[in-house]
Structures are given as structure tokens and as C-alpha cells.
Amino acid sequence: MAEIINLKQVRKARERAAKEAQAVENRVVFGRPKAAKTREEARKSLETARHEGHRLKTPDGEA
């Protein structure tokens, strides 16, 4: 004989699992300390400055 399942319970369990997966993603994205965010921002600005420093011409046409 087949096992009887409650569809409402299955649906709720599936929704809980989806919410938990979203929470894990949010913890990774938004759960960093301020020092880490600042360090990453400084690294990106330094990379951009170095990249722009190697240009032969500026974007507005001046050399």
C-alpha cells in the first residue's frame, strides 16, 4: 500500500528549504564586517587607478 503524505506539509517544507537557501546566500553577501567591505572597496579603486594609469589616451581624447 502506498504511503499517505500531507501535501500541505510537503509544500511548507519546500518553502522553508527555499527560504533557508536564500538566507545562506544573503549571509554570504551582506554578512561581511565593515573592515572587509572597506578593504575590498580600496582594492577595487586601486585596481581601477592602475588600469587607467596604463592608458595611452584618456577617454575624452586628450593625450
PEBEL-V812723 format. One line per field, one symbol per residue. psi: psi as a letter, one per 40 degrees, with the letter a starting at -180 (. if undefined). Layout:
psi: ???
//
This chain:
psi: iihhihdddddddddddddddddddddddeeiiddddddddddddddddddddeidiideei.
//
